[in-house]
Amino acid sequence: MSSIARRGFVASCLAAAAALACAPAAFADATDDTLSLQAAITGHTDRLIIQYRPGSLAALRADPNSLARAHEAVQRAGVQMRYLRTNALGAHVMKLDRLLGVDDVRLLAKLVADADTEVHYAEPDRRLHALLTPNDTSYGSQWHYFEATGGLNAPAAWDKSTGNGIVVAVIDTGYRPHADLAANIVGGYDFIIDTAVSNDGNGRDASALDPGDWVAANECGGTHAAQNSSWHGTHVAGTIAAVTNNASGVAGVAYGAKVLPARVLGQCGGYTSDIADAITWASGGSVSGVPANPNPARVINLSLGGGGACDSTSQTAINGARSRGTLVVVAAGNSNANAANYSPASCAGVVTVAATGRTGARAYYSNYGTVVDVAAPGGDMSGSSANGVYSTLNTGTSTPGSDSYAYYQGTSMAAPHVAAVAALMLAKNSALTPDEIEAKLKSSARAFPGTCNQCGAGIVDASAAVDAATGGGGGGGTIPEVEPNNSRTSPQTISANPVTVAGTIGSSSDTDYFKLTVGAGKTLTATLTPNVNSDYDLYLYNSSGSQLASSLNGTGAVDTITRKNTSSSATTWYVRVRYYSGGTGATNGTYSLGLSQ
């Protein structure tokens, strides 16, 4: 179909009185209630994300509603939209006047991008869902921790590490203050803006408590049955850090760690833009209108996802988290399909986790493929509910009830096993970079005892991973430069030490800022190595913007700054790389910046 004909179809479809008349036939034909709910959630959205090129007039425009070209583009397709907010990545989140199919919103995004050369990208603000196959509750043992065939080998790891001092963010439905979990919860935030999704009567606030995510039949668009509240985030959090050795309930894999809950999923799932903000905030980044996170996470667990390849919004947020030294662990998905076609499972730089059952074979529902890094116990309850993953839950079918425990299955259950093992590793060696953790998880994984094709390097072995964590590392990894970082008010935050930043000078007016916390008495060394045909200069500033040092060597020469923090407390400094002459762009404008203290 030609683009003109296709646009004509979109215009007629979007102009229909009932937008859901254009819903894919798969919604009506679905027979599994859970899968049809997930399809309805991820198949529709009423939001569009527009990211303008850094430094463009549109990106700096004070009144987002004056973005005339974008409004005109969608109006030609019979749709109205309004400015909703600007997210932590500087992109405009736009609210459409109705709920539409994601494919139709993707075409709207193309119209917006085609109409304005200042648009860097435009894409649907997709609604993702918790990756879980819920089943009836039951009681039993946590085979997934200790059984030799399908288990994690956690008991042997606990002799060496419990995750003490490490914060793991669970970006999910929020949490319930379960008696077997609450002592290991620290801080948290509710990132859901839309009150129809949040189900707690308000928008963003400092309470990450889960009020329930139940839905009525067909409430989320398309055809699906009514669903009870999942308490999904509480189940995931329990696997990571349920209180242990208290003669009650269940154990957590990293029971010495703390869980930082970030609520992004509510009724009918959650929006990508909210999830991206939560990733940014949880890893120590800044989100407008949200207080700074006093408990930055070294590990983020994303037991959520939806169809489609990794989007730019998610990838940019993940890049930012990685630049701050935070590992991002992601569920592969529950569609028995190639994980390359699901997001955020297909995003770069994450640890994507497939699910195995009690026999150590791939669970029937688990996604697979070359993007999968490792596997972990996710449960396979096709034969018995006792073959699921057992963790903390709540009895409420809609609003909260009392504390309970239940078996669930899904890659949502596999991912927190891996996130918790990463916490065990970091407690032994806090200097490990995200890339080093991923490499050691893979190299220490054990072979599959059952059939698990395209499930990554093997089943994660908690004890072997902790041993690997003490066998080297301590920095030295390379992370990408993350734009926009063109000013001291919007720098890229660096937490890994030592670390090398792979940077690019995009144009002759480009300048890159990096924010670091330098400990009392520590000496910061910054080494800038430009490409051989370029001259880029190196500067150091204090927290108020006063220049502390500079190095201005010539073309192809290395610039170095060494400075000691002589104060009795940690301080914030900014390292700046600035263009002077030579090449620019992805090919000719590269440099490396080494930072250590």
N, C-alpha and C positions, 0 to 999 in steps of 0.2 A: 504494500500500500504506500503510495507516495506521501511525502510529508504534508502536502496540502490537503490530500484526502484524509489523512490521519487527523490533522488539526480540525477538519470539518466534523469528523466523528466525535472528537473530544468536545467541541463546542456544543454539539447537539446533546451529547450525553450529559455534560455538566449543566446544561440549561434545563434538564428535565426536572419536573416538580419534585420527584422523589429520586434523589441521587443514587440510592441503593438499587435502583432499577438497572444500573450499569454494573452491579457487583458481579464478579466472576462466577461462573456456573458451579465451580467447586464448592462454594459456600452452601448452595442449596443441596448438593449431592452428598455432602459429608455425612458419614454415619457415626463416627466416633465423636462424642460430645466434647471431649477435651481438645481434640485436634481441630474441630470446627470452631470452637471458641478462640483458639490461638490464630486460626486463619482469619477470623473476623477482626481480631485485634490488629494484626499486622497488615491486613489487607486494606484498611481505610485510615485516613487521617484528615484533619482539617487545618493543617499547618504547613507552612513552606519556610525553608531556611534560605536566606540570601546572604552570601559572603562577598563583599566588595574587595577589590584589590587593595592591599595596604598602601596608604598614602593617597588614594584616590579621593576626589571630592565627595563622592557618594559615601565613602566610609567615614568621612569626617563631618558630614552634613548634620547640623544640629537638629533638624526636624525630619525624622524618618518618614513621616507621612507625605513629605514632598518628593518622594522617590517616584516621580511621574512615569518614567519609562516602564518600571516594573508594574505599576498599577495599570497602565494602558495595555500592557501585554496580557495580563490575566483577564482584563475586562473584554478584550477581543474574543476570549473563549467563553464569555458569559458568566464570569466569576468576579466577585468583589473580595477585597481583602483589606485588612487594617494592620498597622504596626502593633505588635504585642510587646516585644522587648528586644534588647540586645544581649546576647549571651556572653559567657566568659571568654569566648574566642573572638568576640567582636563582630559576630554575624547577626543580622537582623532576623528575628523570628516573627513571621507574619501569620495572622489568623485569617483563614478563609471563611466565607459566609455559609459553608455547609460541609458535611462530611462526604469525602470523595474517595474513590479507589486510589491506591498508591500509584498505580500505573498512570492514571489521569493526572495526578499531581506531579508526577515525574515529567509529563509532557508540558504542564504549566511551567515547571522549572526551566525546561528547555526554551520555552517562549521568552521567559524573563532573561535568560542568559544571551539568547540570540539578539534581543532588543537593545542590549547595553554592553559595550566593550569593557566597562568598568567592573562588571560582575566577574568575580573569580570563579565562583561556582554557585549553583542553586540546586536544591534538592528537597524531596519531601521530608518533613519532620515525622519520621515513621514512629509508630507505636510498637514497642517491643513487649514481650511477655515473659513471665517466669517459665524456664525450661524444666517442666516437671510433669510426670505422669502420676497424678494422685491416686491413691487407693485407700481402702478401709484401714483404720488403725489396728495395730496388734502389738503385742509385747514379745520381746525375745532378746537375744544377745546381739552384740555388735560384731558379727563375724567379719565385717569389712575392715576391722582394725587388726585382727590377729590370726585369722585362718591362713594356713600356709599356701593354699591354692589360690584363693581370690582376694586375700587380705592385703593390707597396707604395710604390715610388719611394724606397726606402731610401738608395741611394748618394748622392743629392743631399742628404739629411738628414745623413748622416755628416760632410759638410764643415762642419756647424754644431753638431752635438751627437752624443755617443756614449752619453749617459745617465750620465756620470760623477757619482758621489756619491749616486745614487738607489738605494733598495732596493725590489725588486719581490717580493712574496710569491707563491709558487706553492702554493696549497692543493690538494693532489692526492695521488698515490700515494707521495710521497717522491721520492728521487732516487738515482741511481747515481753514484759518483765518476768519471765519464767523464773521460778525459784532456783532452777538448776542452771541458769544462764546469767541472770541479772548482775551478779557480782563481777562478771567479766565484760560488762558493757561500759564503754567510755564515750561520753559526748554523743554526737550524732546531729543530724539535721534532716528536715523534710524539704525536698526540692521540688515537690509537685505544686505547680502554680494553678493549674486548672482545677477548680473545686468539684467539677463533675467527676474527675479522676481521683482526687485526693480522698473524698468520702469522709473527711474529718471536719467539714464546715469552714475551712479556711485554706489559704494558699501556703506559701512557704513560711516555715517557722522552725524553731529550735527543737521541736519534739519529733523524734523519729519513731514514735509509737505507731504500731500498725492497728488501725481501727477496723480492719477487715476489707477484703476485696471482692466480696460476693457480687454476682450480677444476675439480673433477671434474664429470662430467655430472650434472645435476639437483641439485647441491650447494646451490644458492642458493634452492631452492623452485621449484615449477612444473617445467616441462620445458625443458631447454636442453642443448646439447652441452658437452663439456669445452672449456675455453679456456686457452690459454697465457698466461703473464705478459705484461702489456702494456707495462711500463716507461713508462707514460703520462706521469708527472710529469717523467721525464728528457727525453722528447721535447718537452714544453711548455717546460721550462726552457731547452733548447737554442735554441729559437726566440727566446726573450727575450734570452739573454745567453751564448750559446756563445762561447768564446774566439776572437777574430778577429785576423787579420793574423799568424798563427803558422805559416803555410805548411802547415797540416794541417787536414783535416776541414771543418767548416761554419762559417758566420758567424752571429752573433746580431744581432738588430735593434738592441738597446741593449747592445752588448758592453762598454761602460764601466760599466754598472750591475752590481749584485749581486743574486743570487737568494736569497731567504729561503724554504727549503722547510718547509712544514707538512704532515705526513702525516696524512690523514684517510680515504683510500680504501685498502682492502685486499681480502681475499677477499670476494666478494659485495657490494662497494661500501663505503659508509660511512654512518654515522648523522648526521642533521641536527644533533643536539645536539653531537657532536664537531666538526662543521664550523663551527657557530656559535662554539664556544670558540676555534677556530683563527682565525676572522675577528677576534674580539675581541683575542686575543693578538698576532696579526701586526700589527695596527694600533696597538699600544701600550697596549691595555687590560689589565686585571688578570683573571687566571683563577686561582681557588683551587687550590692545590697545584702550580701551574706557576710556575717562576721567571720573573721579569720579562724581557721581550724587550729585549735591549740594542740591537737593530737594527730599530726600528719601520719598517714599510713605508709608503711613500707611495702605492703601487699594489698592489692585490691582484688576482690572476688566479684565477677560478673556472671551470675547464674541466670542469664537472660539472653534474649536474642530474637531474631526474626529473619524472614527470607530476604535475599538480596545480598550482593557483595558489599564489602565494607564501605561505608559512606565517608565522605570527607570530614564531616563533623566529628564522628567517633574517632577516626584516625588521628585528627589533630589533637583531640583531648588525650588520647592514649600517648601520642608523642610527647605531649607536655608532661604527663605523669612520669614517663620514662626518664625525661630530662631531669626530673626531681629525684631520681633514684628509686622510683616505685615500680614494683613488678605487678603486671596486670594478668590475672588468670581468668580464662573465659571458658564457659561450657560450649562444647562442640555443637549441640543441638540434638533434638529428639525425633528427627524425621526419617531415619534410616536412609540418609542421602549424603551427598558430597558436601562437607562442611565449607567448601570454597564458595558455595552459593548462599551462605548465611552470615549474618553480621550480629555481633562483632567477632564471631569465630574466625572469619577470614581476614581480620585486620592484621597489619604487620606489627611485629614486636610484642605480641601477646603470647602467653602459653595456653594453647588450645587443648582441651581435655576431652577425650572420648570416655565412654562408660563401659565397664566390664561387669559381669555378673559374678555369682558365687563360684562358678567353675573357672573363672579367669578368661572366659571367652567374651567377645563383644556382645553387649546387651542388644537385643533385637531392635531396639528403637534408636540406638546411638548413631549419630552421624560419624563419618569417617573421611579419609582423604589425605592428600599430601600436606594440607595446612595443619593437620592434627600433630601435636608435639608428643604427648604422652597420654596414657590412659590411667584410670583409677576406679575403685569400686563405686558404681552408681546404682547397683541393684538390678535384678531381673526377676520380677514377681509373676512371670507368666506361669510358673509352677506352684509357687507358694508365696504368701505375703511375707513370710519370715526371711525370704531371700532379698528383701529390700534393704535400704539404709535406714537405720533407726536413730531418731534424734528428737529434740524438743519440739513441742507443738502446743496447740490450744484447742479446747473442745468446742469453741463457738462455731456455729454454722454460718453466721453472718457477723454479728458483733462479738467482741471477745467474751469467752467463757472462762473456764478454769485451766490450769496447767495440765498438759498431757504429754504423751510421747506417741510417735507413730512411725511406721515404715513408709518411706516414699522411694520412688525410683526415678532416675533421670540423669542426664549429664549435669543437671543442676546440683545433684548430690555428689557427683564425681569431682567437680571443680573445687569445692571447699576442702576436700581431702588434700588436694595439691596445694591450695593456698596455705593451708595449715602446715604442711611439710615445709613450705618455703619459710614460714615463720620460725619453725624449728631450726632451719639452717641459719637464718639471720641472727637468731639468738646466740649461735655459736660463733658466727663471723659477720658482724654487722656491716663490714665494709664491702660485702659482695654487691656487685652491680646486677641489674636485672638480666643482662645477657649472661653473666656468670652463673646466676641461679638457674636459668633455663638450661644452660649447657650441662651443669652438674645434675640436674633432675634427669636429663636424658641419659647421660653417661652412667648413672647409677641405677637406672631402672632395670627391673628383672624381665626376663623373657616371658612371653605369654604362655601359660600352661594350656590354653585353649585357642581356638581359631579367632584371630582378631586382625584381619588384613587392613592395612592403611590406618592403623590405630596409633601411630607414632613409635617412639623408641622402645616402649614396653610399659609395664605396670609400675607406677612409682613405688619405690621401696624407701620408706621413711628412714629406717636405720642407715641404709647405705647412703642416702642423700645427706644426712647429717655428717656422716664420716667424710663425704666428699667436700662438704662446706669447710672443714678444717684443713683440707689438703691444698690450700692455695687461695687465690683470690685476693681480696683486699683492695679492690679498685683496679685501675689500669684499663678499664673498659672504655669503649667509644660510644658516645651518644650523639644523636643528630641535633643540629641547631633547630629551634622551633620558633617560627615567625608567628605573629609580629612581636619583635623585641627591639623596636627602634627607638626606645626612650627609657630613661631611668624610672619612669612611672609604670612601664610595662615591660620589665626585663624577663629573661628566661632564668628561672630559679635553678641553681645547681646545688644538689645535696650530696651526690656521690663524691668520694675522695679516695685516691686521686681519680681523675677522669679526663678524657680527651673529648672535646667537642668538635665534630665535623661540621664546619660552617661554610657559608656561601655569602659573598658580597654580591647582591643582586643587581645593583646599579651604582653609578658614581655618587649617588646621594645616600646610599645605604649605610647604616651604622648599626651595630649589634651590641646590646647590653646583656650582661650576665650577673645575676645577684647571688652572693655567697654569704654565709655566716662563718666568720673566722673566729675560732676559739681564743680565749684569753691566753696570751703568751705564744700563740701559734704564728708561724711565718708562712705567708701565702706566696707561692711562686706561680706566676702566670707566664706561659711561653707561647708566643704566637709565631706559627710557621706559615707564611703565605705561599702561594704557588710561585714558581721561579720567575714568572713574568710580571709580578705585581708587587706593589708597595702598600701594605696596610699597616696602620699604626695602632699602638696599644696604650690604653690609659687605665688608671685606677682612681676611683672616687670613693669618698666616705658616704654615710647615709644621708647627709645634708647636701650632697652634690659637689663638695669641694674636691678639687683634684689633689690626689696624694702623690702620684708618680706617673711617668710616661716613658715610653721607649719608641723612638722615631727613626729606626734604621732604614736603609734604602731598599731598592727593588730586590726581591728574592731573599733578603736577609731576615734572620730570626730576631724578633723582639722579645725581651725578657724583663719582667718586673718582679722583684723580691722585696717584700715588706712584712715586718713583724707587727702584730697587734700587741702593743705594750701595755694596754689597759688590763684591769683585773677582771673584766667580764667580756663575754663574746660580743662581737660587733658585726654590723652589716656593711659590706663593701660591694662596689660595682666594678666589674671589669668591662671595658669597652673596646671593641674592634672597629676601626674607622678606615674608610677608603681614602687613599691619597693619590694613587695612580695605578694603571695597569688594567688587568682583565676584570670582567664582571660576568655574572650569570652562572648557571649550573655547571657549565664546562670550564670556563676560564676564570671564574671568581672564587675558587675553593681555597680554604685555609683550614688549619687545625689549631686548636687552642688547648694547651695542656694546663690543668689547674690542680694544684696539690697544696696541702698544708700539714 
